[in-house]
Every structure is written in C-alpha cells, then in structure tokens.
Amino acid sequence: MGSVHKNSTKSSVEFDDLSFEYSGSSEENDISISQKKGTIDEAMKMVDPGDGFGEVEKKLTELTKDDIWGIEHDSVEQCVQFYKNYAKVHDFVARCDEKGYDFNDNLNMRQMVCNREGTRRKKYLEMENRKRDHRPITRVMCQARIRFHYDMKLRKWKVTAFEETHNHDLILPKYIQFVPAYRVTTEADKAHANSLHDYGVRTCHIMGFMLKQKGGPGKIGFTKKDLYNHFDKSKRAKVKDGDAYAALSYLISKADEDPLLQGKFTLKDNKLENLVWADGASIIDYQCFSDVLAFDTTYQKNKYNKPLVVFSGTNHHGQTCIFGCGLLADEKHETYVLVLKIFLEIMGNKHPIAVVTDGNLAMRGAIREVMPNATHRLCAWHLHRNTCEAIKNSEFLHGLKHLMYRNFFPDEFEDKGHRLVSKFKLSENEWVKKTYEIKRMWAFAYLNNTFFGRIRTTSQCEGIHSLIKHYIGKKMLSFGFDA
C-alpha cells in the first residue's frame, strides 16, 4: 500500500504508480495525477462516492485506455469499487460477472461488465404459459468490460482485459444519479430527515425541503421513494416480536392511561385474527348515544388485506361520535357475527335501536342474527351509486330518490313504485327486483316509525375515513396479523 502525508496546507497520497496531491487552500482544491507507483482506487476511497466524487470525477473521465491497463490494486474489492466508480462517471452501470479460481480454490480472476452485457435466456422468451408480459429487453450484447487477474509475484490485482466501447446509448449525465445502483442516502441525510420526521413533518415535505437545500434533484443523490423506504425500515426496526405484539403492547400501554379502555381479540393458529377496541370516552358516548349505530368496511384494507371497521354515531348536537374500531380477518358472515358480539360485550350488551350500513350481504345477515330487534337501514348514498351503475338512467334515479325520501303511506309507495318501474320498462330487471324485495330497509314509507337521528347514510364513517387517511395509510394499518 501507499503512505499518506498531511499538513495544514497540503496532503498527498503516494502509491506504486500514482500519487494524488491535495492543496489545502480554503478557496479551491486541486487534484493532480502523476505517474509514480500505486493504485487509483485508494485515493478514491478518500472521497465518498455517494457525495459526488468531487474533483476525482473529472480525473476519472480523463483516464485513457493506457492508464487503465497500468492500474494495479491490492484487493478484489478495490477492483470492483474502481470499475463501479469508473462506470458512474462514464454514464453506465457496471455489474460483477465471472470469477476464476486457482488449483487451491483461491480467487484469482474477477470480471466486471456493463449491465447491458449478454442476452435474455431463450427459455424465458419462448415460454408459452406466461401470465405477464415480457419486461423490456435491456441486455444487448454490450462488450464493455474489464478483467483483473491476481499476480502471485507482485501480490497485486492487474488489468488483463479492458474494453471501453458500448453498442448502446449511454445514460444522460443529468439522470445518472437516479439509477438505483447510484442512489445513496448518506448518514447525514438520514439523520437530518429523521429529525424532521420525529417532529411530524410529512415525508413529501421533507423531500421538498432537502431538494431546495441541496440545490435541486441533480445534487441530492436519492429520490422520495428512497426516503419512504428509509422511514419504513426504521419503523419496522422498532417493531419487535411482530406486528401483533406491537399492537397489543400499544393497547396495554394506553389502558394504563385510560382504565376504561377495552380491547378483545381472537387467535387462530397462534396468530392474531380479529381485534376490536374502544377507549373510555367512546364507551361513555355509546351509553348515551347508542340509539343509532353506523358502520361499514369500505375503508382501504391494510397490507395484510384486513379491512378496518369504524363504529360510529351522533350525539345530541349532531356531531359524529366514534364508538369503537376493529380489524377483521375477512368479510364473511361468521366474522361479522363474532365482531358484533365482541363489540356489544365491550359496550355492556347494550343494543342499538337502529343500524345503518352499506348493504353488504354478509353484514346484513350478521346484524339480523346478533341484533334481531334493531331496525336495519341501508345507506342511501350507496343505493344511489348502485342505481347509477345498474340502471344508468338519470330520470329513473330521480324517481327512486322521490320514493326513498318522501313520507308516503305504504299503499302510495307501492302504487308510485309500480308506475316508475312500468314507465322505464324495468319490471324484468334483476337488480330492480332484488332492490324492491328489500324496500323495508331503504324506503322512508316503511322506516318513518323508527328513530334514526337524521342518519340516512354512512357519511359519518366516510367522514372519519377521510380524516384517517391523513394520518395512516395502507402500509401503516399493518399491526395485528402476524404474531
């Protein structure tokens, strides 16, 4: 190896064939390369590749083919790093290729190639039962490569083959930093981002701030996706013993602060299956305002494909109250029955007078089984949407709204309903038939004797969902299903 000499004004690195001299002026830094003895990559290790190489980039671009042939290295790792750095400043990506071993099974040859070397295997191109289309072909038999052999006498790695010509277009210099192989998030950037994230700054805003601070995308060295991946990795590192353990531990810690908080869960094959919880304020609100219960499971599912259900209602001021939440194993009838029983058990087995849901068939059967005395009303908004999809006639939709909301006597409703269906010749329409069969669940003519607290839709749930999405997303709804 070489030796390093430093003082306040100048430092130099000397090797077998090359020396790098750094002038320590505060105004500018000069790097000169002179042929002596040594290796180029040792000097490059003094500059962090993720930091842009500084002036070393300029000298790498000036290396001739003869310079490359004369370079020697002390280890195979230095060989690999040198060619990767060389590839970056020459606007392509390098990858490791062949290895060679001697009779004692010691590594004595290493080859690096352009990542567009070779071709795609024929068996993948000729596959007949493919489920996905082919990805674009990127390998085009590029011959650019470098090969190193270990010289036993000199105990150095020497270049024994080098080809610098490519048969394809190179990456534009302004885009090279966005190639995955060259995207680097430094420890300083991570620490800076973590400090902002800990104070609640959103990831997109952190990325925008760092872009402006560093002077644009060309100087930051990583993308927003890399930042999201960093935060996700940090979050997972904090979750010990699985998501289920973390979820239950969190609820237990909250129970220490709120003695009325309750949560119940079910296990299957030693894995958390269903989880329902409610804090003290929600339980008290339910005891006062449980006449009408609204819930649905249309909120986005989490990474385990488990739906989130929010039980809600309104208070005496017409404000939305959250009575409880749950993560369900699936959307089957048995699951809804179990979750509703758990919810009522948490609430002291106090049943609501009326329930408003989105009309899910499995949910409908579960409510009939668990809350037989509650009047079940279908969400008017979901019925409107289903009508638009099934009939696609604005005049029919207007007539259906008239039937839904007007206070008719049952005989009047039947008469006007038959006229509406006859007018649009929909008497044989299957959707109309099925909807008419459950008229007692959506027509005000049959629901006007039941108190609903002005709740005709699950809009309370939708409003809660719009609030939830600002704080948690699909990946964050990950706890509770992997013990």
Phi, psi and omega in degrees: 000179182258191179233151182246128178240128182227144167213189187289339184247338187204145175221150180218154178235123183244138179225190185296318184240342187226151171224143179246127179245132181243120175272131190273025179296142179286342184272326180205158178238121178258138175237121178240145180246124176233139182291111172224231179236132178146199186233149182281331189285336178295322177292326180292333179292343178286345180243128180293118180301328179289349180262007173101004178069344182060224182286344181299328178305317183296321181286326177296324179290341181267354180296131178269174179296323178295324177297318181298317181296335182269357184279139176232154183227156181272338182215161180291330178297322178294324178298312181296315182293322179300313184288329176294318177294319177300318181296322182295314182285349176253015168068041169212176182245133179257151175220155179287144182235247188280155172237152175230146182231150177271188183293338179266012178064031174261141180293124179228003178213138177218132180240136175243141183227168170292146183290356176256019175284151175082190180223165176284141182298141184296327184297333178278329179285329185263004180295127185269328184264041179289141176263341180234155176289157178296143169287156179302138180285125182249336182275122188230033176062037178294136185262359180296128184195169171214142181231135179244139172237149180272124179268114184295326183288312182277344185056045179226156172266122184244150177283123179245351176204137180208128176227122185256354185273135177251152178253025182213167178289139178275166179288137178297137184306326183287347180253354187298328183286349180266356176293132184308325182295337185247004178278120184228127173258110184289162179297325178294318178296320180296316180296319179297314180296320180297320181296322178288320181295324180295336178268009174090010178287133182290153185299318181296325179287325176297317181297318179297320179295317182289327175298314180293322182293322183271349176098023175117169183299329183290347184242359185272329173084358176207171184246174178296326178298320178298323180292317176300317180297323179296314180293322179295318179295320179295321180294319180293328179295333180278341182271103182263148176062024174097163181292325182297315179299319181295319181295314181292323178296321179295315180296323179294319179295323177291328179294332176294328179274329183235097184295341180273350181297137179226145176212141180226147181217164177237149180244149174214121182056043179062024176236144180291125186255301179235143180221125179231135181212158177205137179273177184298318180297321180293320180294320178294317178299321181295322180296331181267325190232035184272012181300322181235128180242127178239135175198153172206174182236032183276355177292152184306144179280159181274186185295340176268009180065034180255127181284146175261129178244136180240121177269129185215171176197198179229151177265190184287352175259005182079012180272148182287135176242134175264120182269336182171171179222163178202149171249125187256149178291323180198189181244040178270163181302314183298323180292316178298320178300312181296315182294319178295323178294319178297317180299314180294326178295319177297325183269018176073027178058031175270119185269145176283161176281321183221151179230134178242124180224178182275358176098010177303131185297317180296320178294321181299315179293324180293320179295320179297327182278317186272325181237068186295336183267355180275139176279124184262121179246137177276144179297125182296324182295317179294325177294321176300313182297317179295326178294316179299322181284325186273322187255320179057049178218115185292326180292321178294320179298319178297318179293325179292321176300320179300319180289326184289318192257339182284146182273077178270159164284153181308321181294319178296320180298316181298317181295313181291327178296316179295320178297318181296315181294320180292323181299321182259009175054052182244020183295335180260003180287126185295320181295319179296319180298313182294321180293323180292329181294333181252031183301332181290354180257354180222342182273129181296338178299331181255356184244000188287353178263004182245139178282125178239002178058036181063019178264112177246349180224171174269032182298332176302316179295318181296321177296322177295319180299318180295331177283320183298319187295343177283344185244328180225147179239190183300317183286335182278339175277054190251353187281154166098004184223023177209084186283000000 
